Amino acid sequence: MRVMVWFRTDLRTRDHAALFEAARVATRGVVGVFVVSPGEWRAHEWAGAKVAFTLRGVAALRSSLEKLNIPLRIVRSETPGEIPDVLAGLARETACDALYATIEHEVNERRRDAMVKSSFERAGVRTAWFEGQTLVTPGSVRTGAGTPYTVFTPFKRSLLARWEAEGWPLMSGLPRQQEAMVCTPSPVPKVEEGFDSSVPAKLWPGGEDEARRRLGAFLSDRVGNYDTARDRPDVEGTSALSPYLALGMISPRECVAAAHRAVPRGSESIPTGVATWISEVIWREFYLHVLAAFPRVCMGRAFDVSTERVAWREDPAGLEAWQEGRTGVPIVDAGMRQLRATGWMHNRVRMITASFLTKNLLIDWRRGESWFMRNLVDGFFASNNGGWQWCASTGTDAAPYFRVFNPVNQGKRFDPDGTYVRRWVPELAAFDASVIHEPWTLLPLTRAGVEYPEPIVDLSTSRVRAIEAFRTAREGGGSR
Ligand SMILES: Cc1cc2nc3c(=O)[nH]c(=O)nc-3n(C[C@H](O)[C@H](O)[C@H](O)COP(=O)(O)OP(=O)(O)OC[C@H]3O[C@@H](n4cnc5c(N)ncnc54)[C@H](O)[C@@H]3O)c2cc1C
């Protein structure tokens, strides 16, 4: 048997069940394939930075596969509908008689894979699908009543209890090296037209070696303080692994297994830093399980359907000011500018900027979700949608609608010296920490010469307006 392994958002050779199994059973070799799929990327709003990062990851994957004597072929499909034919053409050309891949749980991806499966099986080519995007199979973590969890903490507790009882996640071994390459690998494109990016490539080198290096450095140097440092955008306190997890250059299992191994021998319990980090990786898992159980969240719907009645404001000028980082609220502008410049934003600031858009500006969370996706190098549907719905109080386990972040207090608390704001909003660089998060409190004379806008919205009245809008929607009113 010769097996074709179709790589998508699983750009790695380690802990890759589909590749491992293909390499084990193939008697006539393995062929890897990656589909350059601009139509699909456009439909899913992939950022230019994410496409460029993906292609760097594909080039690194090609090198890893070559060491196993597995050629990586690159094919193109302008639209997702053409993928079955494009793959079938390659299978014929390379004489493959089976197709293996990692399951992707998002709705459109499942539909695409169902099309590929039925067209291959009609042609007598077997397909096999393996878990690898998640830590455990979605649907396998259930409440006592047998329903999917919609609240994070009991979901996490149940997963941790399972691991304590049955053993912590283990990675699959390395795939078996093949005797010889069965065809020549393809060159990997460096760019894809229509997906330009100004994010420097050196910020996000592609590939599993880089992912593992980051994981190792984080676990040896930073995880000990993670529980306190993770909320501080002014320090490098987190792993910066999200793009690597989003594109599958590292598996979530490898992350959790390595973190668990980092627990000192003889410890009675998992140290707080490690436990908090594992908990964050489980948030990613939780959102993927929610998406698998409630596919409506993949179709632009709110998880909490009562919030579909919220009378969101149409405010193109406000939306543009938010996107461009000129709202006049320093921590919000710093975050939005960090996003543009680096393709990434600190988690605390993602929450602050999302709350500002959905509560203070009362703009539909879907607008923010889409802008993030179009700019994030780590754009990952489950976490982006989950994060936005959490902040907008429309999701599972969401922030209660009456709890509106005050961006000034958030800035003072999590960027106490103003270092983060100074870095991304250089207009305010000379301002003292005591005023940097609310420069409007200074006399106009003191601000003379500083080109920075007044806040585009009053933080207190807009907070009350948001609470009212949500209350009305819950009581059955609103515009929809
Ligand atoms: C509005 C909003 C949008 C978001 N959009 C995305 C997105 O598109 N892609 C994405 O990967 N994350 C998203 N997140 C979650 C989180 O902000 C990022 O995962 C995190 O900032 C990445 O930095 P890190 O790798 O240093 O994380 P670390 O703190 O080192 O955490 C390790 C890993 O755990 C996962 N993780 C951490 N926090 C969360 C969380 N709150 N929810 C889900 N997974 C988490 C990530 O995979 C992360 O790489 C979003 C959060 C919000 C509030």
The ligand as an SDF file (V2000), in Angstrom:
LIG
                    3D

 53 58  0  0  0  0  0  0  0  0999 V2000
  -10.9640   38.3300   21.7920 C   0  0  0  0  0  0  0  0  0  0  0  0
   -9.9560   37.1990   21.7990 C   0  0  0  0  0  0  0  0  0  0  0  0
   -9.5450   36.6200   20.6050 C   0  0  0  0  0  0  0  0  0  0  0  0
   -8.6180   35.5630   20.6090 C   0  0  0  0  0  0  0  0  0  0  0  0
   -8.2390   34.9990   19.4120 N   0  0  0  0  0  0  0  0  0  0  0  0
   -7.3650   33.9560   19.4090 C   0  0  0  0  0  0  0  0  0  0  0  0
   -6.9720   33.3450   18.1910 C   0  0  0  0  0  0  0  0  0  0  0  0
   -7.4280   33.6900   17.0930 O   0  0  0  0  0  0  0  0  0  0  0  0
   -6.0520   32.3310   18.2510 N   0  0  0  0  0  0  0  0  0  0  0  0
   -5.5330   31.8820   19.4380 C   0  0  0  0  0  0  0  0  0  0  0  0
   -4.7160   30.9560   19.4440 O   0  0  0  0  0  0  0  0  0  0  0  0
   -5.9300   32.4290   20.6080 N   0  0  0  0  0  0  0  0  0  0  0  0
   -6.8030   33.4570   20.6300 C   0  0  0  0  0  0  0  0  0  0  0  0
   -7.1750   34.0190   21.8240 N   0  0  0  0  0  0  0  0  0  0  0  0
   -6.6870   33.4240   23.0800 C   0  0  0  0  0  0  0  0  0  0  0  0
   -5.3770   34.0150   23.6330 C   0  0  0  0  0  0  0  0  0  0  0  0
   -5.4300   35.4070   23.6340 O   0  0  0  0  0  0  0  0  0  0  0  0
   -4.1310   33.5600   22.8590 C   0  0  0  0  0  0  0  0  0  0  0  0
   -4.1630   32.1660   22.6720 O   0  0  0  0  0  0  0  0  0  0  0  0
   -2.8600   33.9110   23.6390 C   0  0  0  0  0  0  0  0  0  0  0  0
   -2.7850   35.2920   23.8530 O   0  0  0  0  0  0  0  0  0  0  0  0
   -1.6580   33.4210   22.8660 C   0  0  0  0  0  0  0  0  0  0  0  0
   -0.4650   33.7690   23.4960 O   0  0  0  0  0  0  0  0  0  0  0  0
    0.5350   32.6560   24.0300 P   0  0  0  0  0  0  0  0  0  0  0  0
    0.7520   31.6350   22.9830 O   0  0  0  0  0  0  0  0  0  0  0  0
    1.7260   33.3720   24.5540 O   0  0  0  0  0  0  0  0  0  0  0  0
   -0.3100   32.0030   25.1830 O   0  0  0  0  0  0  0  0  0  0  0  0
    0.0610   31.2680   26.5390 P   0  0  0  0  0  0  0  0  0  0  0  0
   -0.4130   32.1280   27.6450 O   0  0  0  0  0  0  0  0  0  0  0  0
    1.4690   30.8280   26.5790 O   0  0  0  0  0  0  0  0  0  0  0  0
   -0.9130   29.9860   26.4970 O   0  0  0  0  0  0  0  0  0  0  0  0
   -0.5380   28.7560   25.8600 C   0  0  0  0  0  0  0  0  0  0  0  0
   -1.5390   28.3810   24.7990 C   0  0  0  0  0  0  0  0  0  0  0  0
   -2.8180   28.1580   25.3730 O   0  0  0  0  0  0  0  0  0  0  0  0
   -3.8410   28.6010   24.4670 C   0  0  0  0  0  0  0  0  0  0  0  0
   -4.5830   29.6970   25.1090 N   0  0  0  0  0  0  0  0  0  0  0  0
   -4.1020   30.5970   25.9950 C   0  0  0  0  0  0  0  0  0  0  0  0
   -5.0950   31.4210   26.4070 N   0  0  0  0  0  0  0  0  0  0  0  0
   -6.2040   31.0400   25.7390 C   0  0  0  0  0  0  0  0  0  0  0  0
   -7.5560   31.5060   25.7370 C   0  0  0  0  0  0  0  0  0  0  0  0
   -7.9660   32.5190   26.4940 N   0  0  0  0  0  0  0  0  0  0  0  0
   -8.4440   30.8960   24.9080 N   0  0  0  0  0  0  0  0  0  0  0  0
   -8.0600   29.8530   24.1240 C   0  0  0  0  0  0  0  0  0  0  0  0
   -6.7950   29.3660   24.0930 N   0  0  0  0  0  0  0  0  0  0  0  0
   -5.8900   29.9460   24.9000 C   0  0  0  0  0  0  0  0  0  0  0  0
   -3.1270   29.1030   23.2150 C   0  0  0  0  0  0  0  0  0  0  0  0
   -3.0860   28.0750   22.2620 O   0  0  0  0  0  0  0  0  0  0  0  0
   -1.7360   29.4520   23.7440 C   0  0  0  0  0  0  0  0  0  0  0  0
   -0.7400   29.4090   22.7500 O   0  0  0  0  0  0  0  0  0  0  0  0
   -8.1080   35.0810   21.8400 C   0  0  0  0  0  0  0  0  0  0  0  0
   -8.5230   35.6800   23.0340 C   0  0  0  0  0  0  0  0  0  0  0  0
   -9.4300   36.7270   23.0180 C   0  0  0  0  0  0  0  0  0  0  0  0
   -9.8560   37.3380   24.3200 C   0  0  0  0  0  0  0  0  0  0  0  0
  1  2  1  0
  2  3  1  0
  2 52  2  0
  3  4  2  0
  4  5  1  0
  4 50  1  0
  5  6  2  0
  6  7  1  0
  6 13  1  0
  7  8  2  0
  7  9  1  0
  9 10  1  0
 10 11  2  0
 10 12  1  0
 12 13  2  0
 13 14  1  0
 14 15  1  0
 14 50  1  0
 15 16  1  0
 16 17  1  0
 16 18  1  0
 18 19  1  0
 18 20  1  0
 20 21  1  0
 20 22  1  0
 22 23  1  0
 23 24  1  0
 24 25  2  0
 24 26  1  0
 24 27  1  0
 27 28  1  0
 28 29  2  0
 28 30  1  0
 28 31  1  0
 31 32  1  0
 32 33  1  0
 33 34  1  0
 33 48  1  0
 34 35  1  0
 35 36  1  0
 35 46  1  0
 36 37  1  0
 36 45  1  0
 37 38  2  0
 38 39  1  0
 39 40  1  0
 39 45  2  0
 40 41  1  0
 40 42  2  0
 42 43  1  0
 43 44  2  0
 44 45  1  0
 46 47  1  0
 46 48  1  0
 48 49  1  0
 50 51  2  0
 51 52  1  0
 52 53  1  0
M  END
$$$$
